[in-house]
């Protein structure tokens, strides 16, 4: 039977928000066996008690058909380096990291050495707060899942991962190169976090109660980041993110100048340009 048709044993390293939600989604929506792995024994127990895993512990890695690295980039590489030799030949390894050039560059050679198939992955789903306590089986509903296969990725492996994405509730799969992923994600994911963090630093932010509604909530929501994780992601994608920050600063300056100079015609045009661009993207 083909790999994407049979039941699998799926190991998840890191049972936080994404890894925990993945385990919960797999147990709710599929019949695959889930092996939960985490450095924190309380998290491991919570995953087991909460139904996110059938069994726990890295000692079960030899059984895994698929290993999902649900860890920060550097920790994911460290885990794979330490445990790749425990996986059976032909097993598939993927990750959920928000950067792909770094992770593919580091993980692919390790997997080639041990005759494993590595495919970079990034589910476009999350919450403002991390940890297994915030995990939910519905986190991936209607989300897109990005995969970054390489030229030697077997079609059967990619098909299996695509099917898995749909099985956990995703509405679409995007195939990209690591370079394309990092370039676009700098705009769609990382820049909004930069913007939110800068926005809430205004002294007026503390006075928002009674004066705020949807606009404030939408812009400020992702300011509550895990600063250690997001610092790592920002620095690993510094070239693309700096380009987007520069573009944002340039656009803000144009708007500021129109306001400062009292130019209603120019300001109207600036706002119109933004509205038209957004409407075109939504079509």
C-alpha positions in Angstrom: 0.0 0.0 0.0 1.3 3.5 -0.8 2.7 5.5 2.1 0.0 8.2 1.9 -2.7 5.6 2.1 -1.6 3.6 5.2 -1.8 4.4 8.8 1.5 5.9 10.2 3.3 6.4 13.4 4.0 10.1 13.7 6.5 11.5 16.2 6.1 15.1 17.2 9.2 16.7 18.9 8.0 19.6 20.9 4.5 19.5 22.3 3.9 23.3 22.5 1.2 25.2 20.8 1.9 23.9 17.3 3.1 20.5 18.2 0.3 20.0 20.7 -2.3 21.2 18.3 -1.0 18.9 15.7 -1.2 15.9 18.0 -4.7 16.9 19.0 -5.8 17.3 15.4 -4.3 14.0 14.3 -6.0 12.2 17.1 -9.3 13.9 16.4 -9.3 13.6 12.7 -7.2 10.5 11.8 -6.3 7.1 13.0 -2.5 7.6 13.0 -0.5 6.8 16.1 1.1 9.9 17.7 4.3 9.8 19.6 4.8 12.9 21.8 8.2 14.1 22.7 9.1 17.1 24.9 11.9 18.1 27.2 9.4 19.1 29.9 8.0 16.0 31.7 4.9 18.0 32.7 4.1 18.8 29.1 4.6 15.2 28.1 2.2 14.1 30.7 -0.3 16.8 29.8 -0.1 15.7 26.1 -0.7 12.1 27.1 -3.5 13.0 29.5 -5.1 15.5 27.0 -5.2 13.0 24.2 -2.6 14.6 22.0 -0.4 11.5 22.0 -0.8 7.7 22.2 2.7 7.2 23.7 5.5 9.5 24.7 9.3 9.6 24.7 12.2 9.7 22.3 12.8 6.0 22.9 9.9 5.4 20.4 11.5 7.2 17.6 12.6 4.0 15.9 8.9 3.3 15.2 8.2 6.6 13.5 7.3 6.8 9.9 7.3 10.6 10.2 9.0 13.0 12.5 7.7 16.5 12.9 10.2 19.0 14.4 7.8 21.4 16.2 10.7 23.3 17.8 12.4 26.6 17.3 14.9 26.5 14.4 18.2 26.0 16.3 16.6 23.5 18.7 15.0 21.6 15.8 18.5 21.2 14.2 20.0 20.1 17.6 17.3 17.5 18.1 17.6 16.1 14.6 21.4 16.0 14.9 21.1 14.1 18.2 18.4 11.7 17.1 18.6 11.1 13.3 20.4 7.9 13.8 17.5 6.5 15.8 15.1 6.9 12.9 14.5 4.0 10.5 15.8 4.5 6.9 13.2 5.9 4.6 11.4 7.8 7.4 10.3 11.3 6.6 11.3 14.4 8.6 9.6 17.8 8.4 9.4 20.9 10.6 7.0 23.8 11.4 9.6 26.6 11.6 8.8 30.1 10.4 12.0 30.3 8.3 13.0 27.8 5.6 16.4 28.6 4.2 18.2 28.0 7.5 16.2 24.9 8.4 16.6 23.2 4.9 20.3 24.1 4.8 20.9 22.5 8.2 18.5 19.6 8.2 18.7 18.3 4.7 22.3 17.1 4.9 21.7 15.3 8.2 18.7 13.5 6.6 20.7 12.6 3.5 23.4 11.1 5.7 21.0 8.8 7.4 18.8 8.1 4.3 15.9 10.0 5.5 13.6 12.3 3.4 13.4 15.9 4.7 10.8 18.4 3.5 10.6 21.9 5.1 7.1 22.8 6.3 5.3 25.8 7.8 1.6 25.7 8.8 0.2 29.2 8.6 -1.6 29.0 11.9 -1.0 30.1 15.5 -2.1 32.2 18.5 -0.8 35.1 20.5 0.0 32.7 23.4 2.2 29.6 23.2 2.4 26.4 25.1 0.5 23.1 25.2 -2.2 24.7 27.5 -3.2 26.8 24.5 -3.2 23.9 22.0 -6.4 23.1 20.2 -7.4 20.4 17.6 -9.0 23.1 15.4 -5.9 25.3 15.1 -5.3 24.4 11.5 -8.9 24.7 10.3 -9.0 26.7 7.0 -5.2 27.4 7.2 -2.7 27.1 4.5 0.3 24.7 4.9 3.5 25.6 3.1 6.0 22.9 2.0 9.4 23.5 0.5 10.5 20.3 -1.2 13.8 20.0 -3.0 14.6 18.6 -6.4 15.2 15.1 -4.9 12.0 15.0 -2.8 10.0 11.9 -3.9 6.6 12.7 -5.2 5.1 10.0 -2.8 6.6 11.9 0.2 5.2 15.2 -0.9 1.8 13.6 -1.6 1.7 12.1 1.9 2.5 15.5 3.5 -0.1 17.2 1.5 -2.7 14.7 2.5 -1.7 15.0 6.1 -2.2 18.8 5.9 -5.7 18.4 4.6 -6.4 15.7 7.1 -5.7 18.1 10.0 -8.1 20.7 8.6 -6.1 22.8 6.3 -7.9 24.4 3.3 -4.9 24.7 1.1 -1.3 23.7 0.5 1.4 26.0 -0.9 4.5 24.7 -2.6 7.5 27.1 -2.5 11.2 27.2 -2.6 12.9 28.1 0.8 14.0 31.4 -0.7 10.4 32.3 -1.9 9.0 31.3 1.5 11.4 33.5 3.5 10.9 36.5 1.1 7.1 36.5 1.3 6.8 35.4 5.0 8.9 38.5 5.9 6.0 40.6 4.7 3.0 38.4 5.7 4.1 37.3 9.1 7.3 38.9 10.4 6.6 42.5 9.5 3.2 42.6 11.2 5.0 41.5 14.4 7.5 44.3 14.0 4.7 46.8 13.4 2.7 45.6 16.4 5.7 45.7 18.7 6.5 49.3 17.6 2.8 50.4 17.7 2.2 49.5 21.4 5.3 51.3 22.6 3.4 54.6 22.2 2.8 56.2 25.7 -0.9 56.5 24.6 -1.2 52.7 24.4 -1.7 52.6 28.2 -4.7 55.0 27.8 -6.6 52.9 25.2 -9.4 51.6 27.4 -12.7 53.2 26.4 -11.1 54.6 23.3 -10.3 51.5 21.3 -12.2 49.0 19.1 -11.4 46.7 16.2 -8.6 48.8 14.7 -6.6 48.8 18.0 -7.1 45.0 18.5 -6.2 44.1 15.0 -2.9 46.1 14.9 -1.8 45.3 18.4 -2.8 41.6 18.7 0.5 40.0 17.7 2.7 42.2 19.9 2.4 39.5 22.6 5.2 37.4 21.0 7.6 34.9 22.4 10.5 37.4 22.1 13.2 34.7 22.1 11.7 32.7 19.3 10.8 35.7 17.2 14.2 37.3 17.6 15.7 34.1 16.2 13.2 34.1 13.3 13.9 37.8 12.5 17.7 37.3 12.5 17.6 34.2 10.3 15.6 36.2 7.7 17.3 39.6 8.3 17.8 40.4 4.6 14.2 40.0 3.6 12.8 41.5 6.8 15.0 44.6 6.6 13.8 45.2 3.0 10.2 45.1 4.3 10.9 47.4 7.2 12.6 49.9 4.9 9.6 49.7 2.6 7.2 50.3 5.5 9.3 53.3 6.7 9.3 54.8 3.3 5.5 54.5 3.0 5.0 55.9 6.5 7.2 58.9 5.6 5.0 59.7 2.5 1.9 59.7 4.7 3.5 61.7 7.4 4.7 64.4 5.0 1.2 64.8 3.5 -0.3 65.2 7.0 2.5 67.5 8.3 2.3 69.7 5.2 -1.5 69.9 5.2 -1.9 68.5 1.7 -5.5 67.0 1.5 -5.1 66.1 -2.1 -1.9 64.2 -1.6 -3.2 62.5 1.6 -6.3 61.4 -0.2 -4.2 59.9 -2.9 -2.0 58.1 -0.4 -5.0 56.6 1.3 -6.7 55.7 -2.0 -3.6 53.9 -3.2 -3.7 51.7 -0.1 -7.4 51.0 -0.4 -7.1 50.1 -4.1 -4.1 47.8 -3.4 -6.0 46.0 -0.6 -9.1 45.6 -2.7 -7.1 44.2 -5.6 -5.4 41.6 -3.3 -8.8 40.5 -2.0 -10.4 40.0 -5.4 
